[in-house]
């Protein structure tokens, strides 16, 4: 089992930057593929970015491509989401998630993930 805690959210003006972190504890962090999702009130949680176990494979959704970068540091048991050129439509609660199992990769679907953090609020003002 792994416990996940997000941090780094906050209020930022449009065009600004934030860096979200996800700290993991418990079983070996490097045995999990990881992902970021976000959710706004009244909407389904949506996929944002994913990274494989060793970080060799990453994927970000088209709406944030060129602005968001996902990374991980297995030595520090952390995953990050660098968010640049933020837009008001990026406002959401951001969640990190971990997927165990025998295969490493980038996973896009909410149901594929086994563990979730509590979320961190990102608010982008116009």
KOLSEVEX-118943 format. One record per residue (C-alpha): residue number from 1; x, y, z; residue in one letter. Coordinates in Angstrom, 2 decimals. Example, Ala and Ser with C-alpha at 12.3 -4.5 7.8 and 13.67 -1.06 7.14 Angstrom:
2
ATOM   pos      east     north        up   code
ATOM     1     12.30     -4.50      7.80      A
ATOM     2     13.67     -1.06      7.14      S
This chain:
126
ATOM   pos      east     north        up   code
ATOM     1      0.00      0.00      0.00      X
ATOM     2      1.10      3.59     -0.60      X
ATOM     3     -0.05      6.86      0.90      X
ATOM     4     -0.07      9.97     -1.26      X
ATOM     5     -0.05     13.61     -0.18      X
ATOM     6     -0.27     16.50     -2.65      X
ATOM     7      1.05     19.98     -2.00      X
ATOM     8      1.85     23.15     -3.90      X
ATOM     9     -1.61     24.32     -4.86      X
ATOM    10     -2.74     27.88     -4.41      X
ATOM    11     -4.03     31.04     -6.06      X
ATOM    12     -2.17     32.40     -9.07      X
ATOM    13     -2.90     34.91    -11.80      X
ATOM    14     -3.38     33.80    -15.37      X
ATOM    15     -0.03     33.33    -17.05      X
ATOM    16      1.65     32.37    -13.81      X
ATOM    17      3.18     29.10    -12.68      X
ATOM    18      2.76     26.56     -9.91      X
ATOM    19      4.57     23.36     -9.09      X
ATOM    20      2.55     20.58     -7.53      X
ATOM    21      4.22     17.81     -5.59      X
ATOM    22      3.01     14.38     -4.60      X
ATOM    23      4.85     12.74     -1.71      X
ATOM    24      4.52      8.98     -1.36      X
ATOM    25      5.08      6.78      1.66      X
ATOM    26      4.66      3.11      2.20      X
ATOM    27      5.74      0.53     -0.33      X
ATOM    28      8.47      1.20     -2.86      X
ATOM    29      7.49      4.27     -4.84      X
ATOM    30      9.32      3.09     -7.95      X
ATOM    31      6.98      0.13     -8.25      X
ATOM    32      4.09      2.44     -9.15      X
ATOM    33      3.11      4.13    -12.35      X
ATOM    34      1.78      7.57    -11.43      X
ATOM    35     -0.68     10.09    -12.70      X
ATOM    36     -2.29     13.48    -12.14      X
ATOM    37     -6.00     14.14    -12.46      X
ATOM    38     -8.12     17.19    -11.80      X
ATOM    39    -11.73     17.89    -10.98      X
ATOM    40    -13.99     20.92    -10.92      X
ATOM    41    -17.36     21.05     -9.14      X
ATOM    42    -20.09     19.24    -11.00      X
ATOM    43    -17.71     17.61    -13.46      X
ATOM    44    -16.07     14.24    -13.78      X
ATOM    45    -12.48     13.88    -12.67      X
ATOM    46    -10.29     14.22    -15.75      X
ATOM    47     -6.87     12.91    -16.64      X
ATOM    48     -4.03     15.43    -16.87      X
ATOM    49     -0.69     13.60    -17.03      X
ATOM    50      0.97     10.25    -16.40      X
ATOM    51      4.46      8.88    -15.91      X
ATOM    52      5.88      5.38    -15.93      X
ATOM    53      7.70      3.79    -13.03      X
ATOM    54     11.15      5.02    -13.89      X
ATOM    55     10.00      8.18    -15.63      X
ATOM    56     11.07      7.08    -19.07      X
ATOM    57      7.59      7.45    -20.49      X
ATOM    58      5.34     10.45    -19.92      X
ATOM    59      2.10     11.72    -21.37      X
ATOM    60      0.10     14.88    -20.91      X
ATOM    61     -3.36     15.65    -22.20      X
ATOM    62     -3.59     17.96    -25.22      X
ATOM    63     -5.17     20.82    -23.29      X
ATOM    64     -2.02     21.23    -21.17      X
ATOM    65      0.63     20.08    -23.64      X
ATOM    66      3.49     22.54    -23.84      X
ATOM    67      2.48     24.11    -20.52      X
ATOM    68      2.55     21.24    -17.97      X
ATOM    69      5.42     18.85    -17.33      X
ATOM    70      5.24     15.71    -15.23      X
ATOM    71      8.32     14.28    -13.53      X
ATOM    72      9.30     12.03    -10.67      X
ATOM    73     12.24     11.46     -8.35      X
ATOM    74     12.20      7.89     -7.12      X
ATOM    75     15.07      8.54     -4.73      X
ATOM    76     12.90     11.11     -2.95      X
ATOM    77      9.58      9.29     -3.38      X
ATOM    78      8.04     12.29     -5.08      X
ATOM    79      6.24     13.18     -8.28      X
ATOM    80      5.78     16.70     -9.58      X
ATOM    81      3.63     18.61    -12.01      X
ATOM    82      5.18     21.83    -13.24      X
ATOM    83      2.39     24.06    -14.50      X
ATOM    84      3.29     27.11    -16.58      X
ATOM    85      1.20     29.68    -18.44      X
ATOM    86     -1.77     28.82    -16.28      X
ATOM    87     -5.25     29.64    -17.52      X
ATOM    88     -8.49     30.15    -15.60      X
ATOM    89     -9.76     26.88    -17.04      X
ATOM    90     -6.95     25.08    -15.20      X
ATOM    91     -8.73     25.89    -11.95      X
ATOM    92     -9.52     22.59    -10.22      X
ATOM    93     -8.63     20.26     -7.41      X
ATOM    94     -5.61     18.30     -8.53      X
ATOM    95     -5.11     14.71     -7.42      X
ATOM    96     -2.14     12.42     -7.70      X
ATOM    97     -2.70      8.71     -8.14      X
ATOM    98     -0.64      5.53     -8.08      X
ATOM    99     -1.07      2.32    -10.03      X
ATOM   100      0.53     -0.92     -8.96      X
ATOM   101      0.68     -4.17    -10.87      X
ATOM   102      3.21     -5.95    -13.04      X
ATOM   103      3.33     -3.51    -15.93      X
ATOM   104      4.85     -0.05    -16.08      X
ATOM   105      3.39      2.56    -18.36      X
ATOM   106      1.28      5.67    -18.69      X
ATOM   107     -2.34      5.16    -17.73      X
ATOM   108     -5.16      7.51    -18.55      X
ATOM   109     -8.25      6.09    -16.91      X
ATOM   110     -9.31      6.82    -13.39      X
ATOM   111    -10.32      3.23    -12.68      X
ATOM   112     -6.85      1.96    -13.50      X
ATOM   113     -5.35      3.65    -10.44      X
ATOM   114     -5.26      2.00     -7.05      X
ATOM   115     -4.39      4.82     -4.65      X
ATOM   116     -5.28      8.50     -4.50      X
ATOM   117     -4.21     11.56     -2.59      X
ATOM   118     -6.61     13.98     -0.95      X
ATOM   119     -6.16     16.67     -3.59      X
ATOM   120     -4.81     20.21     -3.67      X
ATOM   121     -6.74     23.23     -4.91      X
ATOM   122     -5.39     25.27     -7.81      X
ATOM   123     -7.17     28.53     -8.57      X
ATOM   124     -6.19     30.67    -11.55      X
ATOM   125     -7.62     34.17    -11.62      X
ATOM   126     -8.16     36.08    -14.84      X
